[in-house]
């Protein structure tokens, strides 16, 4: 199993692509290298990823984040511990960006084969295929949530027949069928539905010996940048008594 790349000081799409491609692209049944720097390896075939930045859109949205109060809060009500109060402000904005996948090969047929494999893997990954779930261990087929073989291999319900986690709709962690599937696009808040792979550009260098077959596969994507700011529970004034009392603002669930 390829080592999972941690999303620390790394472009979120680079993180996702390394984790879904590394060890999966084969030439003559041998995995080729997926690297994140230039120039490419001296030994072809290989893939390298080049970030092209992006532009933040002026579409910042601010949301209230409501949670139950901690037990040590002065307004905590032990008779209603699940009452929700506004405790955070969440700012969200979208940023469009691009990344280039550079494919380097010894022959045109190898280059075309690599592009085909990349396209197929990305298409499966954005459709939540179990093979690209963060919980799935490729050599053993074991799900890290259950410590048993992945249910998608044997359970062919409406989700499983599509190659997805059969229990993807269960979000309650206490449910015995909870699996918590996650894609490698999730940690970086990449909108999986806005990933667009553009047509490849061939930039072969046929003057070298041996000839170098080189293509660039651009990918456009959108990242949601989220910042949360903790705040004291918002207060409302209770005027039902002669003395004004500041109370936390409750969330009306009715």
ABEGO torsion letter per residue (X at the ends): XBBBBBBBGBBAAAAAAAAAABGABBBGGBBBBBBABOBBBABOBBBBBBBAEBBBBBABBBBBBBBBBBAABAABBAABAABBBBABBBBBBBBBBBBBBBBBBABAAAAAAAAAAAAAAAAAAAAGBAAABAABBAAAGBBAAAGBBBAAAABBBAAAAAGBBAAAABABAABAABAGBBBAAAAAGBBAAABBBBBBBBBBBAABOBBBBBBBBBBBBBBBBBBBBBBBBBBBBBAABABBBBBBBBBBAX
